[in-house]
Amino acid sequence: MAIAKEEEGSETSGGLVVSFGEMLIDFVPTVSGVSLAEAPGFLKAPGGAPANVAIAVSRLGGRSAFVGKLGDDEFGHMLAGILRENGVDGDGICFDAGARTALAFVTLRSDGEREFMFFRNPSADMLLTESELDLDLIRKAEIFHYGSISLISEPCRSAHLKAMEIAKGAGALLSYDPNLRLALWPSPEEARARIMSIWNKADIIKVSDVELQFLTGNDSVDDEVALSLWHPSLTLLLVTLGEKGCKYYTKDFRGTVESVTVKAVDTTGAGDAFIGSVLCKIAGDPSALQNESKLREVLRFANACGAITTTKRGAIPALPTAPEALYLLST
């Protein structure tokens, strides 16, 4: 099913951000602070980091598209509809009649740890093939964004690598957010190896403090540890620090941008809101990658977007608009 492209005269602007990977249904408990086994019931919420990023870009006034595969089922068509309703171009979506849309049960336990249970045996997103890629759409990308979950198994892994190759060949910036989900990988060692296997292809990389520690094997998040992940063709490395803001590294400058204080309810989607807002701003003005003053403003805005997302439950319902982020920054 094709998703309507932006209408003429709409307020979207900037280069196109194409997001590649998974979209799924998260089931979250109806009460907080319980394990999955203890939950009395669950509410369904659309999710999947690449899809969240695409919607974050669109909601902020940018242009975005999503490339991926959904089940030809009620949930799959519901998710495609959510993308359409949020202004995301879904010409790159295809449906699989033989596999279901992925499901994930997610909870935040009373000890503060998130608990995941995934249903992918295999799910439709894992079955995307190279021949199903919308190459014309991918070639239009100013920025091509992806995670690591699509690297876990074939045929999606080969489709992922092909999409990266096509986007890079057409002149796109490659943006990588590993979005580590250890429960989906056969082992931590394989997760680390696969995540790092495409590391030196990206122009922009965003990792959380926890992901930084996992990938480096170091408990610290200081500059020396972060820069151990630098590679020569990288343009921007971002490390998110939750309520402490974020760190940024380029070839010419580095620094920290403090977060915005809010009353957090649910951190789901905060990282996606952050990187989505960064990509939206860079697609509108790529010079921010070379201008530290501009980049700091971009990251201040991104921190506000991430913070707002933590004030509501769920990812997509909580993703902010630009006026909401600007209002938070002005108060």
URRAJO-V173984 format. One record per backbone hydrogen bond with DSSP energy under -1.0 kcal/mol. NH is the residue of the N-H (numbers start at 0). CO is the residue of the C=O. If there is no record, write none. Layout:
<<NH | CO> <NH | CO>>
This chain:
<<9 | 6> <12 | 60> <14 | 282> <16 | 62> <17 | 142> <18 | 64> <19 | 144> <20 | 66> <23 | 46> <24 | 101> <25 | 44> <26 | 103> <27 | 42> <29 | 40> <32 | 107> <38 | 34> <42 | 27> <44 | 25> <46 | 23> <51 | 47> <52 | 48> <53 | 49> <54 | 50> <55 | 51> <56 | 52> <57 | 53> <58 | 54> <59 | 55> <60 | 57> <61 | 56> <64 | 16> <65 | 88> <66 | 18> <67 | 91> <69 | 93> <71 | 95> <72 | 70> <76 | 72> <77 | 73> <78 | 74> <79 | 75> <80 | 76> <81 | 77> <82 | 78> <83 | 79> <84 | 80> <85 | 81> <86 | 83> <87 | 82> <88 | 63> <92 | 89> <93 | 67> <95 | 69> <102 | 118> <103 | 24> <104 | 116> <105 | 26> <106 | 114> <108 | 112> <111 | 108> <114 | 106> <116 | 104> <118 | 102> <123 | 99> <125 | 122> <126 | 123> <131 | 128> <132 | 129> <134 | 132> <137 | 133> <138 | 134> <140 | 137> <141 | 15> <142 | 15> <143 | 172> <144 | 17> <145 | 174> <147 | 177> <150 | 147> <151 | 148> <155 | 125> <156 | 152> <158 | 154> <159 | 155> <160 | 156> <161 | 157> <162 | 158> <163 | 159> <164 | 160> <165 | 161> <166 | 162> <167 | 163> <168 | 164> <169 | 165> <170 | 167> <171 | 166> <172 | 141> <174 | 143> <175 | 203> <176 | 145> <183 | 180> <184 | 181> <190 | 186> <191 | 187> <192 | 188> <193 | 189> <194 | 190> <195 | 191> <196 | 192> <198 | 195> <200 | 197> <201 | 198> <202 | 173> <203 | 173> <204 | 235> <205 | 175> <206 | 237> <208 | 239> <211 | 207> <212 | 208> <213 | 209> <214 | 210> <215 | 211> <216 | 212> <225 | 221> <226 | 222> <228 | 225> <229 | 226> <233 | 230> <234 | 202> <235 | 202> <236 | 248> <237 | 204> <238 | 246> <239 | 206> <240 | 244> <243 | 240> <244 | 241> <245 | 256> <246 | 238> <247 | 254> <248 | 236> <249 | 252> <254 | 247> <256 | 245> <264 | 309> <265 | 309> <269 | 266> <272 | 268> <273 | 269> <274 | 270> <275 | 271> <276 | 272> <277 | 273> <278 | 274> <279 | 275> <280 | 276> <281 | 277> <282 | 278> <283 | 279> <284 | 280> <287 | 284> <288 | 285> <289 | 286> <294 | 290> <295 | 291> <296 | 292> <297 | 293> <298 | 294> <299 | 295> <300 | 296> <301 | 297> <302 | 298> <303 | 299> <304 | 300> <305 | 301> <306 | 302> <307 | 303> <308 | 304> <310 | 307> <324 | 320> <325 | 321> <326 | 322> <327 | 323> <328 | 324> <329 | 325>>
